Amino acid sequence: MNRTANAALRAYRGLAVASALSAYLLIVLGGLVRITGSGLACPDWPLCHGRLIPPLQGPILIEYSHRLAAALVSALVVATLLSAAGVRRWAPQAVPTALSVLGIVAVQIILGALTVKLELTPALVVMHLGVAMFFLAVLLVQAVGALRGAADALPASPSLHRLAQAAAAATYLMILIGGYVAASGAGLACPDVPLCRGAALLLPDPGARMHMLHRGWSLVVLALVLWTSAAARPAPAGGRAVTAAARLAAALVLVQFALGILNIVTRLTPLVRGAHLGIAALLFGTLIVLLTLTRPSPAQARSGAGAREAGTTALPTIAGGSIDDPTGAIRWETPAAPPSALHAAAGVIRDYAALMKPRIIMLLLITTATTMLIAAPHRVGLGVLLLTLLGGTLAAGSANAFNMYIDRDIDALMRRTCLRPVPAGRLRPAQALGFGVATGLLSVGVMAWGVNALSAILSTAGILFYVGVYTLWLKRATPQNIVIGGAAGAVPPLVGWAAATGHLAPAAAVLFVIVFLWTPPHFWALALGKTDDYRAAGVPMLPVVRGDRETRRQILVYSVVLSAATLVLYAPLHTLGGLYLAAALGLDAVFVALAAAVARGRAPLAAPALFGYSIIYLALLFGAMVADRLILG
């Protein structure tokens, strides 16, 4: 590596670290804004009292400083992206990570505007805080990755990595609950410790129940973080950084627990409240660093499979079903070292979760939730929203479990799917079938009794179509399987609209069409790299039957039609306004440009890039719809 490359890498590392540190300080400053009641000191956005530079005094100074700090962080993120482009040869993951960070910045800017526009509703405050913490997490992953480098990967520690995952997830949830408690004014709903007005279970009002939920969950976080810290000793080989992060997390969680008690004792003194949020963010960030440090590198993750091919006793590391994507996997021990009961139970839970295909479900839930906010802005109750998402999770999980049961024969033949729970032998086919039936029945019950009959009918129809029409019939019969079968994946917007309003409307049909048209280019972009898999399994995917050239052409055709469909919500329906139009035009332009690059067939990475971007595209497109409805009405 020459001197220029070293200088570029140093610049990238410096910018990545500066971005992460600045994001943490921005979160702390945001806490100061909330504690001092300065959140609406600037009642308009992006200006403040109609001015670019308002009178810098009192609450206005605090809120305006927060906005300036956010602008500085955004500039650092853009600078890091530009620097990442210069080091992509030596750090292949630098650009994708930096692009992800930039996408999160866009979402956070929209949420910040909404928070001002809608005058600090608790739900929006929590969403704003949640995205901020997620933003911090991705920046820390980027910074640790930049400092660590591919050659500096520590020996894999799967058990510690899983504990760190659990502790980080629990801490994230604790922060969200705490944010809701603070935003809803429930910080002193329980003025005594450890009980709440002398009661532990029969709490007098929703604020008190939420307050006690926060207290109870903090005990879960305390136990998980201390367990994680204990598991990190003695240090793995070369893992001093791991041990240091684990010990720091243990110290921080104890301080955080004490600050929580002090919050009650001091009746929410501003200094204690600020320290409580700052330490919580620092604890979460430390756990993210620990999580990143204990994550196996791709070479380490594949070493298990390589050992099996070499004839040794080591078994492969298994994840969501692909031998090429073993991230977050369960390591199955050899017979000489049987797993503990806890480890075995965790493995079973993860296998049943894998049946539901949680990564796919997340995108379906995004389209469902955003559609509800589009259909009935300001009127969707939190209870209805949560029940709809629960029912949607169960319905999609049921359909996916049935799919894995039916396709277990071809899954075993494909490299992409051969390590899924059923073909790998970790779950019996009958278990997958029973799980699909159970989750399907539960989804009907949740939708019918918790939401409304129309949403229950639509979600059930989605299950039946995905299983009966796509999996049992189309998938093995026609190269247009993903086109027609994509209708099942387009049902969630209909369910969301029905859940929010009790009926359907033309705009709901357009949302259905958008997801329907999005599915073929999204999936075919992936299928172009899996042609041999589908050919070996006898699945007539378009690249197998019609060839790569025709597939690339159809990707471009569907992308252009999709882009046109997204504009229908602006005109002629006039459901959404100029904010959505601007976002849709920008997102569509990138989508079509990538599809055109795929169609030309000259860029080997164009198809994977389109596949990855298509996921971000759909989430941002629906997010822009929500922003337009909430801001412009």
N, C-alpha and C positions, 0 to 999 in steps of 0.2 A: 504494500500500500504506500503510495507516494505522499509527499508532504502536503500537497493540496487536499488529498482525500482525508488525511488526518485532521487538517484544519476544518474541513467541512463537517466531519463527525463531531469534533469538539463544539462547533457552533450549534449543531443540532442538539447535542446533549445539554448544552447550556440553556438553550431556548426551551427544551422540554421540561427541564427542572424549574426554570423561572415561571413557566406557565402553571405548573402544578402548585408552586408556592403562592403565586398570585391568586389562584383560584381559592386556595384555603383562606387567604386574607380577605378575599371578597365575601366568602361565606360569613366570616366573623363580622365584617362590616355590615352585611345584611342583617345579622343578628342585632347589631347596635341600632340599625334603623327600626327594627321591630320593637325593641325594648324601649326606645325613646319615643315611640309613637310617631315617627317621622315618615311613615310609609306613604302618606298622602300629602306630605308637605309640598310636593310638586304634583298638582292634581291632573296635569295633562302629560302626554307622552308623544313624541320623544323630547319636546321642549319642556321647559319648566316655567309655569305662569306665562306662557307664550313667548318666552325669551330663551335664546341659546345660553346666555350666562345670566342667571337670576341674581337677586340680592343674596350674597353668601353670608347668611346669618341664621343662627338657631337651627330649627329642624330642617329648613331648606338646605343649609350647608351640609348636614348629615346625609340627606337623601341625594343631593346633587353629587356629593363625593362618592356615594355608592354607584351612581350611574357612570361617573367618570372612571371609576375603578373597573367597572364592567367593560367599558370601552377599551381600557388598557389591556385587560385580559383577552378580549376579542382580537386586538391587534397582535398580541403575543401568539395566539393560536394560529392566525394567518401566517405570521412569520415562521412559526414552527413547521407549518405545512410546506411553505416554500423551501425551507431548509431540508425537510424530509425528501423533497423531490430531488435534491442534489446528492443525497446519500443512498438512494434506493438500491444502487448496485451492491452496497455493502450491508444495508439494513432493509431487506425486502418488505418487512412489515411496517416500515416507517410511514409510507404514504397512506395505506389503508387505515391505519390507526389515526393519523392526523386528519384524514377526511371524516372519519367517525366523530372526532372531536368537533370539527367545524359544523357538522350536522346538529350536534347537541347544542352548540352555541346558538344556532338559528332557532331551535325549539325554545331555549331558555329566554331569548329575546322576546319571542311571541308571548310567552307566559308572563314575563315582566310587564309587557304592555297590558295584557289582560288583567293582571293584578291591580294595576292603577285604574284601568277603565271600569272594572267591576267593584272597586273599593274594598279590596282585601277580604274577600269571602274566605272562610276557613279552608274550603276545598281547594281553592286556587293557591292559597298560601302553602298548603301541604304539597301540591303538585310542583310549585316553584322550588320549594326546598328539596323535594325528592329528585328533581332533575339536576339541581345544583350539586347534590351529593353524588349522583351518577356521573356528572361532568367531572367532579374531582376524582372519582375512581378511575375513569378512563385516562385522565391526565397523568395520574400516578402510574398506571400500567405503562403508559407511553414513556414516562420518565425512567422508570425502573428498567424497562426494555432497552432504552437508549444507553443507560449506564452499564447495564449487565452485558449486553452484546451476545451474539450467538455463541461465541467461543467460551463465554464465562458461565455457561449454564451449570447450576448446582446439580448434584445427584438427585434424582427424582425421589420424592417422599409422599407417596399417594395418601397415606393415612393422615399425615399432618396437613396436606393440601385440602382434604375433605373437611377436616376440623376447621381450618381457616375459612373455608367456604361457608360453613354453617355459622360460624361466629360473625363473619362479615354480613351475611344476609340478615341475621338476627339483629345486629346493631343498626343496620339500615332501617329495618322495620321499627325498631325502638325510636329512632330519630323521627320517622314520619308520625308515629303516634304522639311523640312529644310535641312535634310541630302543631298537630291538630289540637292538642290540649291547650297550648299557649294561644293559638289563633282564635279558639272558641271561648277563651276567657275562663277555662276550667282549671287554671293553675292552682287555685286555692279552693277548688270544689271539695277537697278533703283536707281540712286544715290541721289534722292531727296525724301523728305517726305512731305505730304502723297501721292502725285501723283508719276507717273513714267515718267520722262522726259516731265512733263507737261500734261500727259494723264492719264486717269483712266481706260478706256476700250480698246481703239484701240492701243494696245501695239505693239511695233515695231518688236520684235523677240521672239522666243520661250523662251530664258532665262529670258527675262523681264516678259513674261506671267507667267512663273513658280514662279518667284520672287513675283509677285503681288498675285498669288494664295496663297503663304505662308503668306503674310500679311493679306489677307482677311480671311483665315482660322484661323489665330491667334485671330481675333476678335470673331469668333465663339467660340473658346476655352475660351477666356476671359469671354464671357457671360455665358457659361455653368458652368464654375468653380465658378463664383460669385453666380449664381443661386443655385448651389449645397451647397455652404457655407451658404447661407441665409436659405435654407431648413433645415439645421442642427441645427438651433436655434429656440426655446430653445432645450437644449440637451435632447435626449431620456433618459428614466430612466436608470441610471447606465451607461450612454453613454458619459462620460467626454472625453474618448479617441476619440470618434466620433467627438465631437465638436472641440477638439484640432486639429485633422487632417483636418477638414473642414476649420478652420481658417488659418491653415498653408498653405493649398492649395490656399486660396484666396490671402494671402500675396505673395506667390511665383509667382502666375500668374501675379500679378501687377509688381513685380520685373522683371519677364521674358519679359513682354510687354515693359517695359522701356529699358531693355538691347537690345531688338530688334531695337528700335529707335537709341540707342547709337551705335549699329553696323554700321548703315548708317552714322551717324554724324561723328564718329571717323574713318571712312573708314576701317572698319574691323581690328581694333587694336587687336592683339592676346589675350590680357588680357580679353577684352570684349567678344571676340568669345568664349574663354574657359569658362567664366562665363555663357554665354548664353546656351551652351550645358549642363553645370553642373546643372544649375537651372532647365532646361527643364527636365532632368532626375530625379531630385529631386521632381519636380512637379508631374511627371508621377508616381513616386514611392509613393508619398503621396496619390494620388488618388487611387492607387491599395490598399494601406493600408485601406483607407476609404471604398473602395468597399468590402474588406474582412471583415471588422468590421461590416458592415451593412448587410452582407449576413446571411440569417436565417440558423440556424442549421437544420439538417434533422428532428429532433423531432419537432421543431417549424414549419417547412414547412408542416409537416403532420397534424399539430394540427387543421387546418381548416377542413380537411376531417373527423377528429375525432369528431369535434364539430357538423358537420352535422349528423353523425351517432347518436350522443347523443340527437338530436332533437332540437338543439339551432338554432338561426337565422343566425349564421355565415356560410358563403359559403366557399367552398374549394379554396385553392390556386392552380392556374392552370398554367401548363407549357407546354412543347412540346408535351403533349398529354398523359402522363402517370401519374397515381395517385401515383406511386411509385417514380417518378422523377420530383418533382415540382420546381426544381431549376430555378431561373430567371423568376418566374411566374408573371402573372397579378392577382392582388387581385380584385375580383368582389365585389363591395360594396352591402350592403343590400338596399332595396328600401327606407329605412329611410335616407340613406346618398347617394344620387345619385352622380355618378362620374362627375367631371368637364368635360367641352368640350375637353380640352387638354388631360385629362386622357382617355376619351372615344376614341379620335382619335388615341392616342398611342396604345390602346388596339386593334383597328381595324387593324392598320398597323402590329402589332405583330401577329395577327391571319392570315393575308394574308402571312406574312413571314413564319409562321409555316406550311402553305400549301406546301411550297417549300422544307421543311425538310432541313434547312440550314446546319445542322451537317453532313448529308450525302453528300451534295453538296461540302463541303470543301474538302473532300477526293477525290472526282471526279475531282475537279479543280487541286489538287496537281498532280494527274496522267496525266492530260492534259498538264499542264505547263511544268512539267519535261520532258514529251515525246517530246515537241517542242524543248527543249534544247538538248535532246539526238539526235533528228533527224537532227538538223541544228545548232550545237554549234557555237557561235560567229556571227551567221547570222540572228537570229530572232529579228525583230524590235519590239520596245516597243509597238507601236501602234497595230501591228498584234497580239501580245501576249495579250494585254488588251481586244481587240475586241473578240478574241477567248474565253477568260475567261468569258466575258460578255455573249456571245452567248451560251456558255456551261452552265452558271448559269441559263439562261432563259429556255434552253431546259430541263435541269434536273428539274427545278422548275415546268415547264409545266407537265412533266410526273408524278411528285409527286402529283401535284394538281389533275390531272385526277385520280390517284390512290386513293386519299382520297375521291373523289366524288363517285367512283365506289364501294369502300369498306366501305362506311359509315354505312352499316347495320352490318357488322361483327366488325367494329371498336367499335361500341356501346356495343358489348358484351364482349370485351376483356379489362382487367384491364390495359394492357400496352398502349391501344390506345383510351380508352373511353372518355378521356378529350381533344381529338383533336378538332379543331374548329367546324367541321361539326357535328359529333355526340353529342358534348356538346351544340349545338344550337347557338353558337356565330356567325356562318356564315351559310347562307342557302345553300343547295346543288347547286342551280343555280349559286350562287356567286362563288363557288369553280370551277364549270364547266366553267363559263365565264373567270375566272382567268387563268385556264389551257389553254383555247383557245387563249387568248390574249398573254400570255407569249410564247406559242408555235409559233404563227405567228411572234412575235418579234424576236425569236431566229433564225427562218429561214431568216428573213430580215437581221439581223446582220451578220450571217455567209455568206449568199450569196453575199451581197453587200460590206461587210467590210473585209471578209477573202477570201474565194474562193468557187466555186460550190461544189467541192468534200466534203469539210468539212460540208457544208450545207446539202448535201444528207445524209452523215453519221450520223450527229446529229439528223436529222429528222427521220432516220431509227431507231435510238435508242429510240426516243419517241414512235414511232409506235409499236416497239417490246415490250417495257416495258408495254405499255397500252394494246395493242391488244393481244399479245401472253401470257405475264405473268399474268397481272391483270385480264383480262376478261376470260382467258381460263385455264392456267396451275395452278394458285394459288389454285383454288378450285377443281382441277381435279386429281392431282397426287402428290405423296410425293417427286417426283423429280422436283417439281416446281422451287425451288430455284436454282437447277443446271442449267436447261435450261434457266430459266429467268435471271440467272446471266450474260448471254451474253449482256444484255442491260447495265449493270454496267461496262462491259468491253469495251464498245464503246469509251469512252473518249480518251484512247491512240491512237486509230485510227483517231479520230478527230484531236488530237494534231499533229500527224505525217502529216496528210493531210494539215493542216493549215500551217505547217512550210515548207513543201516541194512541195505541190501541187499534190503529188502522194502517193502511199503506197509501202511498202517494206517488205521483210521477217521479219525484226526485229520488225516492227509494229505488224505483226501477232503474234509474240512471246509475245510481251507486252500484247496483247489482251488475249492470252492464260493464261498468269500469273494471270491477274485479274480474269479471268473466273474460274480458279482453286482455287484461293484464296477465292472466295465468299462462297462456301459450308461450309468449316470448320469455317469461320468467322461467318456465320449466324446460323449454327447448334449449335455452342457453346452458342449462345444466346438462341436459341429455346429450348435447354435442360432445361432451367429454366422457360420456359413459356408454358410447355406442356398443363397444365390445361386451359390456355387461349385459345390456338388453338383448343383444344378439345371442349370447350364450344361454340366456334364460328363455329365449323364444318369445319375447315381448315385442310386438310390432310398433315400437315407437317410430316417429317420423324419420329420424336420422337413419334407422335401420332399413326401413321400407323404401323411402324416397331419396335417401342420401343426404349428405351434409349440405350440398349446394341448395337444394330445394328447401331444406330446413332453415337455412340462413335467409333465404328470400322471404319465407313466410314469417320469420321473426320480424323482419322489417315491415312487412305489410300490416301485421297485427299491431306493431308499435305505432305506426302512423294512424291507424283507425282508433286505437286507444287514445292517442293524443287528441284527436277530434272529439271523441266522446267526453273527455274531461271538460271540454269547453261548453257543453250543453247546459251544465248547471249555471253558467253565466248568461248565456243566450242560446235558445229562446226561453228557457224556464225562469230565468231571473231569480233563482233560489239563492245564489251567492253573488258577491259584489267584486269590486275592483281588487281588493287585497287577495282574494282567491285567484282571480284571473292572472295577476302578476306572478304568483307562486306557481300556478299550473303551467304557464307558458315557459317559465324557467326550468321547471322539473321535466316537462315534456321535451324541451329542446335537448337536454342532456340524454334523455332516454332514447330519442330518435337518433341522435348522433352516435351513441354506442351501438344501437341496432344497425345503423348504416355501416359502422366499422365491422360488425359481425358479418353483415351481408357481403362485404368486399372480400372477406376471407384472408386478408393479408396480415392481420394482427392476431397472433395466437392467444393473447390474453384478453381479447375483446369479449369473448363469450363469458369467461368467468367474471370479468368486470361488469358486464350487463346483469348477470345473475345477482351479484352482490348489490349493485346499485338499485335493481328493481325492488328489493326489500326495503331499502331506505326510501325509495321513491314513493311507494304506496303509503308508508307511515307518514311521510312529510306531506303528501297530497291530502290525506284525510285530516292531518293536523292543521293544514292551511284552511280547510273547510270550517273547522271548529273556530279557528281564530277569526275568520271572516264573519261568521254568524254571531260570535260573542262581542266583537268590536263594532262591526257595522250594523249588526241586527238584521 
